[in-house]
Amino acid sequence: MSLLITFIIATAVIFLAIGSYFDLKTGEIPEKISYGFISLALIIAASNSILNSDIQFFLNSLFLGTAFFIIGLILFYLGQWGGGDVKLMAGIGCTLGYLAYANYLTEGFFPYYLTYFINMGFIALPYVIIYGLILGIKNPETKSEFMKYWKDIRTKVVFLLSFLPSIFAFSLGQNSLGILYLFLPPLMISALYLKAVEMTALQQVTDVIELHEGDIVAEDLIIENEKIASKRNIEGLSDEDIQKIQRLALDGKIPSKIKIKEGIRFAPILFLTFLSILWIGNLMEISLEILV
């Protein structure tokens, strides 16, 4: 293993570990951590490009970092991730892009970039379910919100359709895949329950005086056709935004309390998934081998 490969892996592990610590402790990932991670990964890739006279090391790192950032951004807009998670994903993409071009990552049936998201699903499912279950139990409104979703006829149709992949697999004699696809119905129910958790337990009303930089409003804050704060702002509220909101509240133009979003602490999942792709491999392929 070359020195630069060791260095970029160590860099990723350190930054992801620190980011996970802050995420679990405070619910926020400092920008110095996420931006530092991205910058160092790109610097290492650029250094290797210079040393080997091969720009592809840097381009591969930059391309996958951008792709992972875009995927993270989509999940942010869907209300699943926080801004810090998105930027950590960019750093992970930069690292994996470099490692792949350096022939460090071995690929099986799935390419390494898909393996990352497959492994994330395996790791995230138990983590998120347990996390959401605990939050839902603490919040009595979650059950009624979940039942509201479940009573929707469209939800019941989707639930029934989630059995089709397993039925088709069994009918074709692919019993291992059929068993694996049986995870889809409970996964769909879990996603529905987590949506109820998001709408009840992952939003809180806070006094504008207690707002912090990086807080994300649960709903767009619009005054006289001017958007003061957006729920889709990945960076969250800036100091300037907070001061403006506090002045408006003081003038009585907006309520003194507003609703902000809280996210599931997702950084540990990103960290564990990164470790799994380096040292375990594709968890789906391993699961299928065990089933067969």
C-alpha positions in Angstrom: 0.0 0.0 0.0 1.5 3.4 -1.0 2.0 6.2 1.4 -0.6 8.4 -0.3 -3.3 5.6 -0.1 -2.6 5.1 3.6 -2.7 8.8 4.1 -6.1 9.3 2.3 -7.7 6.4 4.1 -6.4 7.6 7.5 -7.6 11.1 6.6 -11.1 9.8 5.8 -11.3 7.7 8.9 -10.2 10.6 11.2 -12.6 13.1 9.7 -15.5 10.7 9.6 -14.9 9.7 13.2 -14.8 13.3 14.4 -17.8 14.2 12.3 -19.7 11.3 13.8 -18.8 12.3 17.3 -20.1 15.9 16.8 -23.2 14.6 15.0 -24.1 12.3 17.9 -23.2 14.9 20.6 -24.7 18.1 19.1 -26.6 17.1 16.0 -24.4 19.3 13.9 -21.2 18.7 12.0 -18.8 21.6 12.0 -18.1 23.0 8.6 -14.3 22.9 9.3 -14.7 19.1 9.5 -16.7 18.6 6.3 -14.8 21.1 4.2 -11.5 20.0 5.6 -12.3 16.4 4.6 -13.2 17.4 1.0 -10.2 19.7 0.6 -7.6 17.2 1.9 -9.0 14.4 -0.2 -8.7 16.5 -3.4 -5.3 17.8 -2.4 -4.0 14.2 -2.0 -5.5 13.2 -5.3 -4.0 16.2 -7.0 -0.6 15.4 -5.5 -0.8 11.9 -6.9 -1.7 13.3 -10.3 1.4 15.5 -10.2 3.7 12.8 -9.0 2.5 10.3 -11.6 1.8 12.8 -14.4 -1.7 11.4 -14.5 -4.6 13.9 -14.2 -7.0 11.0 -13.9 -6.3 10.6 -10.2 -7.6 14.1 -9.5 -10.4 14.0 -12.0 -11.7 10.6 -10.8 -11.7 12.0 -7.2 -13.4 15.2 -8.2 -16.0 13.5 -10.4 -17.2 10.9 -7.8 -17.1 13.6 -5.1 -19.4 15.7 -7.1 -21.7 12.7 -7.9 -21.9 11.8 -4.2 -22.6 15.4 -3.3 -25.5 15.6 -5.8 -27.0 12.3 -4.4 -26.6 13.7 -0.9 -28.2 16.9 -2.0 -31.2 15.1 -3.4 -31.6 13.3 -0.1 -31.4 16.6 1.7 -34.1 18.1 -0.4 -36.2 15.0 0.3 -35.9 15.8 4.0 -33.8 12.7 4.8 -30.3 14.3 5.5 -28.8 17.3 7.0 -26.4 19.7 5.3 -23.4 18.2 7.2 -24.2 14.7 5.9 -24.2 16.0 2.3 -20.7 17.5 2.6 -19.4 14.4 4.3 -20.7 12.4 1.4 -18.8 14.6 -1.0 -15.6 13.8 0.9 -16.3 10.1 0.9 -16.9 10.3 -2.9 -13.6 12.1 -3.4 -11.8 9.4 -1.4 -13.4 6.5 -3.1 -12.8 8.0 -6.5 -9.1 8.2 -5.8 -8.9 4.8 -4.3 -10.7 3.2 -7.2 -8.3 4.7 -9.8 -5.4 3.7 -7.6 -6.7 0.1 -7.9 -7.2 -0.2 -4.1 -10.8 -1.1 -4.2 -11.8 -4.6 -5.5 -15.1 -4.9 -7.4 -17.4 -7.9 -7.5 -20.7 -8.1 -9.4 -21.5 -4.4 -8.5 -19.1 -1.5 -9.1 -17.6 0.1 -6.0 -19.8 3.2 -6.1 -22.9 1.2 -6.1 -21.5 -1.1 -3.4 -21.2 2.0 -1.1 -25.0 2.6 -1.3 -25.9 -1.1 -1.0 -23.8 -1.3 2.2 -25.4 1.9 3.4 -28.8 0.3 3.1 -27.7 -2.8 5.1 -26.1 -0.7 7.8 -28.7 2.1 7.9 -31.8 -0.1 8.2 -31.3 -1.4 11.7 -29.7 1.9 12.9 -32.5 4.1 11.6 -35.3 1.8 12.7 -34.0 1.6 16.2 -33.3 5.3 16.3 -36.7 6.2 14.9 -38.5 3.7 17.1 -37.0 5.3 20.2 -38.0 8.8 19.0 -41.5 7.6 18.1 -42.1 6.0 21.5 -41.1 9.3 23.2 -43.5 11.3 21.0 -47.2 10.2 21.2 -48.1 12.1 18.1 -46.0 9.7 15.9 -48.5 6.8 16.1 -51.5 8.9 14.9 -49.3 10.4 12.1 -48.3 6.9 11.0 -51.9 5.7 11.0 -52.9 8.7 8.9 -50.4 7.6 6.2 -51.3 3.9 6.5 -55.0 4.6 5.9 -54.2 6.1 2.5 -55.2 3.6 -0.2 -52.1 4.5 -2.2 -49.9 3.3 0.7 -51.7 0.0 0.9 -51.3 -0.5 -2.9 -47.6 0.2 -2.7 -47.3 -2.2 0.3 -48.9 -5.0 -1.7 -46.8 -4.3 -4.7 -43.6 -4.6 -2.6 -44.2 -8.4 -2.4 -44.0 -8.8 -6.2 -40.2 -9.0 -6.6 -40.1 -11.8 -4.0 -43.0 -13.6 -5.7 -41.4 -13.4 -9.2 -38.0 -14.5 -7.8 -39.6 -17.6 -6.1 -41.6 -18.4 -9.3 -38.3 -18.4 -11.3 -36.7 -20.7 -8.8 -34.4 -17.9 -7.4 -35.1 -18.7 -3.8 -32.2 -16.8 -2.4 -33.3 -13.6 -4.1 -36.8 -14.3 -3.1 -35.8 -14.4 0.5 -33.7 -11.3 0.1 -36.7 -9.4 -1.5 -38.9 -10.3 1.5 -37.1 -7.4 3.2 -38.9 -4.9 0.9 -42.3 -4.9 2.7 -40.9 -4.2 6.2 -38.5 -1.7 4.6 -41.5 0.1 3.1 -43.3 0.1 6.5 -40.2 1.3 8.2 -39.8 4.2 5.7 -43.5 5.2 6.3 -42.9 5.1 10.1 -39.8 7.2 9.8 -41.7 9.7 7.7 -44.2 10.0 10.6 -41.2 10.4 13.0 -39.8 13.1 10.8 -43.1 15.1 10.9 -43.6 14.8 14.6 -40.4 14.0 16.6 -37.8 15.6 14.3 -39.2 19.1 14.4 -39.2 21.3 17.3 -40.5 24.8 18.1 -37.8 27.1 19.4 -37.6 30.7 20.4 -35.9 32.9 17.8 -33.5 34.1 20.5 -32.2 30.5 20.8 -31.5 30.0 17.1 -28.0 28.8 16.2 -26.0 29.1 13.0 -26.7 26.1 10.8 -30.3 25.5 12.1 -32.7 24.7 9.3 -36.3 26.0 9.4 -39.0 23.4 8.9 -41.0 25.7 6.6 -40.0 28.6 4.4 -40.1 31.9 6.2 -41.7 34.5 3.9 -42.5 38.1 4.8 -44.1 40.4 2.3 -43.1 38.2 -0.6 -39.5 38.1 0.5 -38.1 34.7 1.5 -36.2 35.3 4.7 -35.2 31.7 5.3 -35.6 28.5 3.2 -36.2 25.0 4.4 -34.1 23.8 1.4 -31.0 25.8 2.4 -28.3 23.2 2.9 -26.1 25.5 4.9 -28.9 26.4 7.3 -29.3 29.8 8.9 -26.4 32.2 8.9 -25.7 34.7 11.6 -27.1 37.4 9.3 -30.3 35.3 8.8 -30.7 34.9 12.6 -30.2 38.6 13.3 -32.9 39.4 10.6 -35.3 36.9 12.0 -34.8 38.2 15.6 -35.4 41.8 14.4 -38.6 40.8 12.6 -39.8 38.9 15.8 -38.9 42.0 17.9 -41.0 44.2 15.5 -43.9 41.7 15.8 -43.8 40.8 12.1 -43.3 37.1 12.8 -43.9 34.9 15.8 -41.3 34.8 18.5 -41.1 31.1 18.1 -40.5 29.2 14.9 -40.2 25.5 14.0 -36.8 24.1 13.0 -35.9 20.6 11.7 -33.8 18.0 13.4 -32.3 15.1 11.6 -31.5 11.6 12.5 -27.8 11.5 13.4 -26.6 9.9 10.1 -22.9 10.6 10.1 -22.1 7.3 12.0 -23.8 5.4 9.2 -21.6 7.1 6.6 -18.6 6.3 8.7 -19.5 2.6 9.2 -20.4 2.2 5.5 -17.0 3.6 4.5 -15.2 1.1 6.7 -17.4 -1.8 5.4 -16.5 -1.1 1.7 -12.8 -1.0 2.6 -12.5 -4.0 4.8 -15.6 -6.3 4.2 -16.9 -5.8 0.7 -20.4 -5.9 -0.8 -22.8 -6.9 2.0 -25.4 -8.0 -0.4 -23.1 -10.4 -2.2 -21.9 -11.8 1.2 -25.5 -12.2 2.3 -26.4 -14.1 -0.9 -23.4 -16.4 -0.5 -24.6 -17.2 3.1 -28.1 -17.8 1.9 -27.0 -20.1 -0.9 
